[in-house]
Amino acid sequence: MSRSGFFYWRRTAAARAARQAVEAELAARMCKVRQDSDGTCKALRITAELRDEGERVNRRRVERSCGAPESRESLCVAGTGPPPRTRQRRRHRA
């Protein structure tokens, strides 16, 4: 790691922590909306509910937190919050 990269990382630690706190609070609110609907709400309905509450949130952000958009995985598994983001393997052909 370069020296400038280290100091940039150190300087922005507070901003990263603030973003993570906001993301955790949003995930908790999304989990509550899903639990209130007995697990029937998916990303579109959760987005609408959060917007009704005054939260400015994008559908894609909710989908990322809920899981992969194509599988529409459940948001809260045993109250753990959103699943971790994983990197997809791509097949390259020459």
Phi, psi and omega per residue, in radians:
M1 nan 2.426 -3.141
S2 -1.348 2.813 3.135
R3 -1.118 -0.755 -3.135
S4 -1.151 -0.630 3.092
G5 -1.124 -0.697 3.117
F6 -1.116 -0.805 -3.111
F7 -1.210 -0.555 3.039
Y8 -1.132 -0.779 3.119
W9 -1.051 -0.762 -3.121
R10 -1.188 -0.670 -3.115
R11 -1.197 -0.562 -3.067
T12 -1.702 0.207 -3.116
A13 -1.090 -0.698 -3.126
A14 -1.143 -0.700 3.137
A15 -1.163 -0.688 3.098
R16 -1.101 -0.748 -3.140
A17 -1.125 -0.683 3.117
A18 -1.137 -0.748 3.111
R19 -1.106 -0.708 3.127
Q20 -1.139 -0.641 3.117
A21 -1.163 -0.734 3.108
V22 -1.128 -0.729 3.130
E23 -1.125 -0.687 3.125
A24 -1.176 -0.681 3.116
E25 -1.152 -0.719 3.110
L26 -1.148 -0.711 3.111
A27 -1.096 -0.659 3.116
A28 -1.158 -0.698 3.113
R29 -1.162 -0.693 3.108
M30 -1.133 -0.691 3.130
C31 -1.116 -0.697 3.125
K32 -1.131 -0.742 3.108
V33 -1.065 -0.743 -3.127
R34 -1.162 -0.718 3.139
Q35 -1.214 -0.611 3.105
D36 -1.128 -0.459 -3.135
S37 -1.648 0.201 -3.103
D38 1.033 0.585 3.056
G39 1.416 0.183 -3.107
T40 -1.594 -0.318 -3.132
C41 -1.332 2.404 3.024
K42 -2.000 -2.897 -2.975
A43 -1.037 -0.762 -3.095
L44 -1.133 -0.762 -3.125
R45 -1.226 -0.674 3.104
I46 -1.096 -0.721 3.102
T47 -1.052 -0.794 -3.138
A48 -1.101 -0.726 3.126
E49 -1.101 -0.778 -3.139
L50 -1.140 -0.663 3.097
R51 -1.152 -0.636 3.088
D52 -1.115 -0.535 3.112
E53 -1.413 -0.078 3.097
G54 1.732 0.059 3.138
E55 -1.435 2.286 3.063
R56 -1.550 1.801 -3.078
V57 -2.419 2.528 -3.122
N58 -1.644 2.541 3.112
R59 -1.007 -0.689 -3.114
R60 -1.161 -0.606 3.100
R61 -1.152 -0.706 3.100
V62 -1.147 -0.719 3.110
E63 -1.085 -0.704 3.101
R64 -1.069 -0.729 -3.123
S65 -1.272 -0.543 3.141
C66 -1.336 -0.435 -3.080
G67 2.356 -2.911 -3.122
A68 -1.146 2.375 -3.088
P69 -1.082 -0.562 -3.097
E70 -1.331 -0.479 -3.108
S71 -1.706 -0.367 -3.108
R72 0.888 0.886 3.142
E73 -1.065 2.734 -3.108
S74 -1.189 2.626 -3.072
L75 -1.312 -0.820 -3.025
C76 -2.030 1.960 3.052
V77 -1.896 1.905 -3.111
A78 0.986 0.580 3.073
G79 1.210 0.416 -3.077
T80 -1.526 -0.222 -3.115
G81 1.589 -2.836 -3.062
P82 -1.229 2.599 3.128
P83 -1.255 2.733 3.128
P84 -1.191 2.602 3.114
R85 -1.346 2.345 -3.141
T86 -2.021 2.705 -3.139
R87 -1.603 2.348 -3.116
Q88 -1.495 2.514 3.062
R89 -1.539 2.309 3.140
R90 -1.942 2.491 3.092
R91 -1.718 2.101 3.133
H92 -1.805 2.367 3.118
R93 -2.017 2.400 -3.113
A94 -1.583 nan nan
